[in-house]
Amino acid sequence: MQFKGQDVTIEETTEDAFEGVDIALFSAGGSTSAKYAPYAVKAGAVVVDNTSYFRQNPDVPLVVPEVNAHALDAHNGIISCPNCSTIQMMVALEPVRQKWGLDRIIVSTYQAVSGAGMGAILETQRELREVLNDGVNPRDLHAEILPSGGDKKHYPIAFNALPQIDVFTDNDYTYEEMKMTNETKKIMEDESIAVSATCVRIPVLSAHSESVYIETKEVAPIEEVKAAIAAFPGAVLEDDVAHQIYPQAVNAVGSRDTFVGRIRKDLDAEKGIHMWVVSDNLLKGAAWNSVQIAETLHERGLVRPTAELKFELK
């Protein structure tokens, strides 16, 4: 295949394909990571995995470099990249946590269809054409992918909002929502933080948006909160309501940053704060975070074989 005008040879992934590899980036689904990542580690490579397979493994650090790069220091050969919706929320909230602590997080997401893959993008575009060009009623559209390819029913996304991302768990939260809860606690190394998420798919192609409500341990002056976020690596403050300046998905596409705005005190809770967080789910939410992990490993001299293989060879 061609990449940036040059021919690149695609080699088959096998158990023996990782000899001489220093860093292996995995983003081909959990089953692929489960099968081949341990072989990469055995061969001496460090794996940066962009799937959910290893995220809750206690031997695997879950890393957003701006937030918890220190977790890389004791890695065992595999590092997990968190869920896209978790990553941008961590970048926005870590400067607040560092200064005032966090007791509670309630987040509602507005997630782009690209998070469900190219098939979901094509399905969204087809549905929009059928409504706008052919006059089809949105209720009569035929959906095959969303809200979750593995679930029993599918619903149209055009002119719609679907309060389901991934399948439901036994507690009536979806796996996507539980990812945000569990990953937040692991990344911030604090099981006491109360986290609740509602994840919604909307007909936007790229960039996730989030309405985030937090309660801090100490009272946090809003102007100081804004200053802390503005100074934090990877975060961009867009917050000037007098001039209608706030983060928008269309402006975030193609950027590696996380944009934060609409920061305001809750009207009743003394320690409550609301904010709006937007980021490109394909960049900071996936590819760029993985590359950052690889770069940080190199900068810290952590690209090295592991002394003991802690992962099962399948």
N, C-alpha and C positions, 0 to 999 in steps of 0.2 A: 504494500500500500504506500501511498504518498503522504508525507507529513512535512509541511512547510517547504514544498517543492523538492523534497528528497525522497528517494525510495527507501523504505524501511522493511526489513524482512520480518514477517510474523512467524514466530516459532511456536510449536505445540507445547502446551504446559504438561509436563510429566513429573513424576517423582524425582527424576534425575536432572531436571532442567535448571537447577539453581546453583550449580557449581560455579564459583567465581563471582557470584552476585553479592554485592554488599548490602543493598536495600531493595526489597521487593514490595511494590505497591499492589495491593489486592483490592479489586472493586468489581468482582464478577459474580457476586451472590454468595450467600452464606455457605452453601454446600461446597462451593469451590474453595473458599477459605478454610473450611473445616478439613477438607481432604488434603490440600497442598501446602497450607501455611506451615504446618509442623515439619514437612520435608524441607522447606526453605530454611527454617531455623536449624534443622539438623545439618544442612550444608554450610552453615556459617553466616547466613544472611539475617538481617533484621527486617521483620515484616511490619508494614504499616497497613492495617486492614480497615477498609472503609465499609464493611458490612457489620451487621449487628451480632454476628455469631459469638465473638469473644468479649463483648462489652462488659458483661457482668461476671466474667471469670476473674477470681481474686488474684490470679497470677499475671493479669494483663492490665496495664495502666490504660485509662481512658482519658485522652488528652486533648485539651484546647490550649495550644502553646502560650497564648497571652495569659491564661488563667492558672494552669498547673503544670508548667514545663518541668518542675522539680520531680514529678511522678515518673519521668523518663529515666531518672538516674539508676533505678534498680530494676530496669526492665529485664524480662526473661526471653527476649527475642521477638515478641509480638506486642505491638502497640495498637490499640483500637482508636479509630476516629469516631466521635459520638454522632448521634442522629443530627440531621441538618437543623431541625427546629430547636434542639437543645443547644447547639453550638452558639447561635446568635444570641440566645437568651443569656448564656454564660458570659459572653463578652460584655453585654449591657449591664449585668448585675454584679459581676465580680468587683468593680470599683466601689460599689455601694456596700457589698459584704465586707470588704477590707476595712472600711472606715466606720460603719455603723452596725454591722452584723445583719443577719437575716433570720426572721422567725417563720415567715410564711410567703409562699409564692402561689398565685393563682393566675394561670395563663390561658388565654383563648387564642388559637392560631387561625390564620387565614392563609392556607398553604397552596402554592402553585401546583398545577397539574404535572409539571416536569418532575416533581418528586416521585411520581408514579411511573416514570419512564417515558420513552419515546412513543410507545403505543398510546398512552394517555394524552400526549400532546396531539397526535394525529386524530384521535377520537374527538377531542375538544374542537379542533379546527373543522372537522367534518360536520359536527353537530351545528356549529355556528353557521357554516355555509348553508346547511339545510334549512335553518330557520330564516336567515337573512336573505338568501337567494331564492329558495324554493317555497317559502311561506309555511314550512312545517311548524305545527304547534310544538313547543318544547316538551310538552307532556307526551307527545307521540314519538319522540326520538328513540332510536334503538341503541342502547349502550351495551358494551361487552366487557369493559374493563373496570370503570369506577363504580363504586368507591373503593373496592378492593378486588383485585383479579381472582383471589382465591375464595371469595365468598359466594353465597348462593344467588343473590340478586345483584343486578347492576342498574344504576340510575344515570340519566343524562346529567352532564355538568353544565352545559350551555344554559345561561340565564338561570342558574341554580346555585345552591350552596349545600354541600353534603357533610353533615356532622358525623362522618365516619372516615377515618384513615386507618387502614389495616383492619383486621378482624377483631371482634369483641372478645374480651377475656371473661372469666367467671365473675369478676366484680363489676361488670357492665362498663368498664373503661375499655378503650381499644388498646391494642399493643403499642400503637404510636403514643398514646397518652401515658401509658405506663413506662415507655422508654424515657419520656421527658422527666417523669417523677424519679425513677431509679437512677438515671444517668446524672441528674442534677446533684443528688445526694453523694454519688461516688466522686464526681469531679470536684465538688466543693468540700469533700471529706467531712460531711456533717449529716448524719442520719436524723438529727433532730429537726431539720428544716422541713416544714410541712409544705408539700408540693401537690398541686392539683391542676390537671390540664384538660382542656376540651379542644380537640383538634378538628379543624374544618377544612375541607377542600373547596376552593373557589375557582371560577373560570379565568384565572390568570396563568399565563404560560410559565413565567419564571419570577422568582423572588418571593420568599415567604414574609408575611407580616404577622405581628403578634401584639395583642393587647395584654400587657403584663401588670398585675397588681402585686405589690409586695408590702410586707410589714417588717420594719426594721427592729432590731433590738434596742437601739437608742434613737432618740428623735433626730431626724436628719433634715437640716434646713435645705429647702429646694434649690436655692442658688448654689449651695455647696455640692449638692448632688449633681447638678448640671456640670459644674466645674470638674468634678472627679471623673465623670464619664467622658467629658471632652478631652481630658488629659490621658485617658487610658489607651494603650496601644490597640489598634484595630477598630476602635469606636469613633464614630463621627457624630457630633452633636448637631442636630438640625431642629432647632426649637426656638421659633420666633413667631408666636401666634398672631402678633400684631401685624405681621406681614404674610401670614398664612404659609409659613415655612415649617414643614414637618416631613418626615420620611415617607417616600412613596416607592412602590414596587418598580414602576417604570424607570425611576432614577437609579435604583440600586442594581439593576441588571448590568452585568459586566464589571462590577466593582468587587474588590476583595474585602471591603470594609463592612462594618455593621453600623447601621444608622439608627439613632435614637432621638426621639422627640416626644412632644405632648407630655412632658414631665410635669406633674402637678400633685399637690397634696390631696389626699382623700378628704372629703367634706366632713366626715365624722370621726374616723380613726386617727388619733394623734400621730401614730407611727406609720400610717398607710400612705403609699405613693403609687400613682399610676404612670405608665409610660407606654410608648408605641415603638416597636422595634422591627426593623426591616433589613433583610440581607439577601443576597443572591444565593439561593439554596444549592446551586451547582458549583459555586466557587467557595466562599467561606464555609458553606454548609456541607462541602464534600471535598472536591479536588484540591482547593487551595489549603484547607486545613491539613490534608494529608501531606502535601508538599511542605508546609510549614513544619510538620512533625519531622519529616526527613531532614530538613535543613537544620532544625534544632538538634537532632541526634548528631549530625556532623559537627556542628559548632561546639557541642559539649564533649566531643570525643567518645561518643557512645555507640558508634557503628563498629560493633565487635561481636564475634561469636559468643554464644552463651556457654557457660561451663557445664550446665546440666539441662537436658531436654525435658521440659515439664509438660509437653503436649503429646497426646496420643497419636501415633502414626496409624493411619487407617488404610 
